Amino acid sequence: MSATAMSKNPIKRSDRLLQAISDYSQILVVTHDNPDPDAIATGWAVRWLIRKKLAKPVRLIAGGEIVRAENRYMIKRLEPPLELVQGLEPSDDDAVILVDCGYGTSNHILSERTARPIAVIDHHLSTGRRAKLPFQDLRPRAAASASIATSYLKEQDLAPPGKLATALLYAIRTETKAYETHHSRLDHSAIQWLTPSADPAVIAEIENAPLSRAYFADLVLALERTFIYQDTVVCLLPRAEGPELVGEVADLLIRCESVKRVLCGAVVGQDLLVSVRAQWASENAAELVRSALAGIGHGGGHGHRAGGKIAGVAREGRVPEQIQDRLRTQWLDACHVDRQRGVRLIAKREIIDHL
């Protein structure tokens, strides 16, 4: 075939993925720890694609747990074939595919010591070195990894079953809900293609999942501990029911009038987990979180959403004051904000006046 003919008929990305794993006995699709809807749906779609096209055994695996109420209800209602495990030791006959997370990051159970992935499928901004892997599909302009996985199904002309289509559509909605004007062309195409097969009633049920009383207790504590420095927010919690709450609080606080940047942190286990949000026209959230965690932790993400972790820093549920102070200082320095001008989001007097 001539070079001209090949350029007119480029090899599909999904075909390249399938070719990269075709010689392995088993495929392990691995998401980031404490998987969110985007990770779950993306991994599920990749698993389904491989089973349909290669008829090989495939496992969908993640570390951690499912904490957020909506995510637990999604698992209950849609029943994705997800396995939560404590560790992973792939054999030489296993092909590992990382989805919704990158090689060289620390937010998944696959370490560089245990195995090298065959493929990476992700929409996050790269925070580490780019490894030479048999297959990489990194699209930071996409709002959701689920949109990338959906494009593979479209390329292979594989209409997903109803529950998988619903999971994919819900995943894209969760990634774009607060930033609806910033879908990429890929996200728009995926939404249009999935909508006829998805169940909007089930999505509505998931979005309105029941919340525990502990959730509201954590939320009240977060609001009481939120400080505003000009147009920048800092919220540091001594605890959280689970890692998802940190992102939820950040999502809520970025909606506050005149706020352009938010950092929310909370102790979960022995780690201090951090979520950062930035208005679209403001600074890059991934760059901000890396600056805030410089020398004390690691993080990354998107232009408007990012996260990170200071590992093993909590003792008896508390983070040393010097670590908290350094995080706050580095965050405000990254945002070019004077830390002397902080005020409470909600003063105690305001709470009393509204009772």
N, C-alpha and C positions, 0 to 999 in steps of 0.2 A: 504494500500500500504506500502511495506517495505521501510526502510530508504534508502536502496540501489537503489530501483526503483525510489524513489523521487529524488535522486541525479542525476540519469541519465536523468530525465525529470523535470528540475527546472521550477518553475513558471515564465512565461515571465514577464518582467518588465511592459510591456503595459497592461497585464492582471491585475497586481497588482494596476496600476494606475486606471483602469476602475472600479475595485472592490472598491477602496477607495472612489470613488465619486458616486457610484451607487445608494445610498439612498437619494441623494439630488435632489431637484426639478429643480434647475438651476445651471449651471456651469459658473463661471467667470474666464476667462483666462486673466491674467494680466501680461503685460510686463513692463520693466523699462521705465522711462520717456524718451521722445524724442526718440522713438524706432528706432533702426537701422534695416537693412535687416535681420540680424540674429534673432532679437527679433520678428519681424513681421512674418517671415516665420515659426519660431518655434511655435508661438502662433496659427497661421493659421492651421498648420498641426495637432496640438493637438485638436483644435476646430473641424476640419474635422473628425478626428478619433472618437471623442466622439459622434458626430452627426451620424456617420455611425454605431457605435457599440451599443450605448445606446439610440439613438433617443431622446435625451434630449435637451432642449433649452440651447444654449451656446453663450456667448458674448466674443469677443476679445477686450480688453480694455487697454488703456494706457493714461498716463498723458502727458502734454507738447505739443509739436508740431513736425511736420516733416519739417526740415530746409534744410538739404543737398540736392543739386540739383538731384543727382542720386536717393536718397530715395523718393523725390517727384515724380520723373518720374516713379519709380517702382510702387508707389501707383496708378498713373494714368494708367499705361500700364497693370498691373496685377490685379488691383482692389481687394485687400485683404479685408475681412470684418472687418476692424479695426475701432473702435470707440475711438476718442480722447475726454477725459472728464476732467472736472476740479476737481472732487472729486468722492469718491466712499464710499458708506455705505452699505455693503452687509447685507442681512437678515440672520436669522438662517437657512433658507432653501437653502442658496446659498453656493456652494463649490467653494472656490477660489484656483486657480492654478497659482503660480508664474512661469514664464518662462524667462530664460536668466537674472535672477536676484535672489538674495538670501533673505531669511527671516532674518529680523533684520537689513537689509541695508536701506538706506534712499533715494534710487534712484527710488522709485516707489510710486504710490498714495495710496497704502494700508499701513497704519500705524498699529503698534501693538495695538493701541487703538481701531481701527475700526473693525478688524477681524484677526483671525489666519488662515493662509492658510491650506488647506488640503494637498496640494502637492507642491513641488518645483522641477523644472527641470532646471538645470543650468550647465554651463561648466566653470564658473569663480572659482578662488581660494577662499575658504571661508575666510571671514574677521571678522566674528563675532561668537557668540555662535551657536552651533548646536542644534536646537530645535528638540524635539521628535514629528514628524509629521506622519500622517498615511502613506504618501508616499514621499520619497526623492530620486531623481536620480541626483547625483552630480558627474560629470566626468570632472575634470580639465585637464585631458590629451587630451580631445577632443578639436579640434580647433574651433568647432562651436556647439552651442546648436541645430542648425538645423540638425546636424548629429544624435543627440540623438533622436529628433522627427522622423527623417526618419527611424531610427531603429525600432520605434514602428509600423510604417506603414508596414515595411517589416515583422515584427513578426506576424502581423494580416493579411498578404497577401492582403493589400489594396493598389493597384497602384493609386497614386494621379493623379488628372486631370492635364492637361498640364500647366495651369497657376500656380497651387500650386507647381508642380514639378520644374518649372522654378524659382519660388521664393526661394525654398529650395536650389537649385543648386547655384543660384546667391548668396545667403546668405553664403554658405560655401566658395565660391570664395572670397567674401569680407573679410572673417575672415582669409583666408590662402594666399591671393594674395602676400603679401610681405614676406611670410615665407613658400614658397612652399615646402621646403624640410622637413617640420615639421608637416605634416599631421599624424594623428594617424591612426591606422588600421580601426577604426570606420569611420573616415572621408573618407578614400579611398573607403570603402565599400559603403557608402552613395552616393558618386560621381558616382561610376560605376552603381549603381542601378537607379539613377535619370536621368542620361544622355539620355537614349533613349526616355524618356517622355518629357524632357525639350526642350525649343526653344532657340537655341544659338543665333539666330538673335535678339530676344527680349533682351537677356542678353547684346549683343553688343550695342543695342540702349540705354539701361539703363546706361551702363558704359560710354557712350559718351553724357550724358544729357547736354543740354545747361547750361551755367554758367552765372550768373548775373554780371553786372559791379561792384556791391558792393563786390562780392566775390574777384575780382582781386584787388580792393582797399584794402581789408583786408589782402590779401596775400602780397602785396607790403609792407604794414605797418609791417607785421610779420617779413619779411626778414630784414627790416631796424632795427628792435628791437631784433634781434637774436645775442647773444654773445656766444662765444666758450671759455670754460675753459679747456685747454688740450684736453681731448677726450669727454668732456661733454658740452651739450648745454642748455642754458636758453633763453626762449623767453616769455616775458610778454607783453601782449597787453592791451591797455586801453579799448578796445571794440572788439566785433566780431558780425557779422550779426546773428550768431546763434551758438549753442553749437557744431555742427558738425565740424565747421572750426578749433576748437582747436585740435581735433584728426587728421584732415587732414594735418595741418601744422606739427604736430609731426611726422606723417607718412612720410612726405617729408623730414624733417630735419634729420631723422635717416639714410637716404640714403647718407648723406654727407660723403665724404671720411674721414676716421679715427675717425668718431664720433661713440661712443659706447652707449651713453645715452642721452636722450632728455627730457626736461620738457618744456611744452608749457602751458601758462595760459592766459585766457582772461575774461574780465567782460561780463557777459550775464545777463541782468536784474540787480539784486542786489547781485548776486553771482559771485565769482571768480571760474571759472571752470578750471580744470587742467587735462592734458593728459601727460602720461609718456610712453616713448618707450625705449627698451633696446635691443641691439643685442643679439641673442640667446645665445651666449657663455659668455655674460657679466652677471651683476647682475640681480636679479629677480625684474622686474618692479613693481610688486605688493608690495614687501617689500620696494622698494625705495619710492614709492608714500606715503606709510604709514609713513615712516620716515620723508619725506618732509613736511607732513601735521600734524605731531604730535603736539597736543595742540592747533591747529588752524582750523582743518578741518578733513574730513574723506575721505578715498579712498580705492581702491582695484582693482583686475583684474587678469591678467595672468602673466606668466613668462616674456613675451616680450611686453605686452601691458597692460596699467593700466590707471585709471583715478580717479578723486576725485573732491571735492568741498569744498570751504570755503564759507559757507552760510551767506547771509545777510551782507556781509562786505563792499559792494560798496555803496558809497554815491555820488549822482549826477554823476554816471558813472565812479567814480574813487575809487581805493583801497588805503587806507592810506599807506604812504611810509613805516611805520614801519612793516606793514603786508607783503608788497612786500619784504622788506629786510629780514624779518624772514624766509619767504618761500625760498628765494634764498639761504640764509645761510644754512638752514636745508637741502636743496636739495644737495648743494655742499658738505656739511659735510657727508651726506649719501653716496655720490659718492667718498669720500676721495680725493677731489680736492681743490686746493688752489684758493680761490676766487679773489686773487690779480692778477691773470694772465689771466684775461678775455680779449678777443679781439672781435671786431665786425665780424660777418660773412661776411658782405659786407661793407667795408669802403666807405665813401662818395666819396673819391678820386677815388676809383675803379669804381664807377658808372659814374663819369664824364669822366674817360678815355675810357669807353666803348660807350659813346654817339657819 
